[in-house]
Amino acid sequence: MQRNHTTEINNARKPFRDAVFGAFGWLFPSLLTYDSDHFREWVGKLMRVLGIETSCDETGVAVYDSERGLLADSLYSQVEIHARYGGVVPELASRDHIRKTLPLIKEVLERSGTALSELDGIAYTSGPGLIGALLVGASVGRSLGMALDVPTIGVHHMEGHLLAPMLEDSPPSFPFVALLVSGGHTQLVQVEGIGRYTLLGESLDDAAGEAFDKVGKMLGLAYPGGPRVAALAESGTPGRFTFPRPMTNRPGLEFSFSGLKTFVRNTLAEELAKSAGNGAEPAVDQQTKADIAFAFEDAVVQTFVIKCRRALQQTGMRTLIIAGGVSANLRLRAGLQSMVEKEQSQLFYAKPRFCTDNGAMIAYAGCQRLLAGESDGLELNVRPRWPLASLPPLGGSSSS
């Protein structure tokens, strides 16, 4: 099956493609000699896909080959830029994506040994995320796709995370239960296949990643607080503080972390008040902060263990995957591993570098949908909010 390039689409693309040739020619000389009228068969064939991730504060680019796997990837983090403000500044994020996306594409193509003319498709994150940041990756991806006359596809950011464990040497098999825990999302999803998602439960307020970052700020840790809370908890004393496991004493698979966050704030206030009675300047010592960090992390981990066990039992499935930035937490992995062994189930997760936002997961997810014949139309769509369950089954319909 060949790509269906109608006369209308070709006529619409030509002036835009010529403009892109001129704009990108200085960076990618191969564009100037690319035969844009040569269309290769692609559906059902091997594909080499460029993936671009710019949903928030990390610029990720990768090249994925459907036969050889991941060929190269690169990631640039904006942490230093946003750290001085204690959180992500959307306008600064967008500007930095503009600065880094094209150089990273050039770097990854060179490292993968891929010429632009060898790309069969381009995938970019089209949501959810910061709209300005999403527009950078989408604009670059669509422009290159039109210039090269290869299909492009906007990828759901959380589908990318969900499929990241597929990049491993021993990937999970469908069906499975997925715990998605990133900075802005906490969800339990029943996964029958790509695009066949049923939401089992999600956070009713703060996502776990947001709670980690906010607790980090309460403890006086630098941005991003999540990994620093986990590091501080390593020196914490088990049992000194016991925090509640929210919403575990009732049926269901929903989450809530705002109350746990408030519990941390109140505990810190109590410890600060105790220190004031000694005549010295009121302060919470480092060991107490570590003990609080341990108690908070333990409460989050045990909440996830309880809910994931419940999800496996409810669905009758025997495979659990965890994905997203928080899935790199070692105590969470250990707690879930112990649980699945008792449940005679299996646990899968991605390498730490594929847990956070990255281009590899977008290239992989995009490649699967492009292989199934999906692609975008001429319009450019980004979606700051985009329910995962609204995605079509693989090959079910166009993503545009």
Secondary structure as UniProt FT lines:
FT   HELIX           7..24
FT   TURN            25..27
FT   HELIX           29..33
FT   TURN            36..37
FT   TURN            43..44
FT   STRAND          48..53
FT   STRAND          58..65
FT   TURN            66..68
FT   STRAND          69..77
FT   HELIX           79..83
FT   TURN            84..86
FT   HELIX           90..112
FT   HELIX           116..118
FT   STRAND          121..127
FT   HELIX           131..148
FT   STRAND          152..156
FT   HELIX           157..163
FT   HELIX           164..167
FT   STRAND          176..181
FT   STRAND          186..193
FT   TURN            194..195
FT   STRAND          196..203
FT   HELIX           208..218
FT   TURN            219..220
FT   HELIX           225..233
FT   TURN            234..235
FT   TURN            238..239
FT   TURN            246..247
FT   HELIX           258..276
FT   TURN            277..278
FT   HELIX           286..315
FT   STRAND          319..323
FT   HELIX           325..328
FT   HELIX           330..342
FT   TURN            343..344
FT   STRAND          346..349
FT   HELIX           352..354
FT   HELIX           359..371
FT   TURN            372..373
FT   HELIX           388..390
FT   TURN            394..395
//
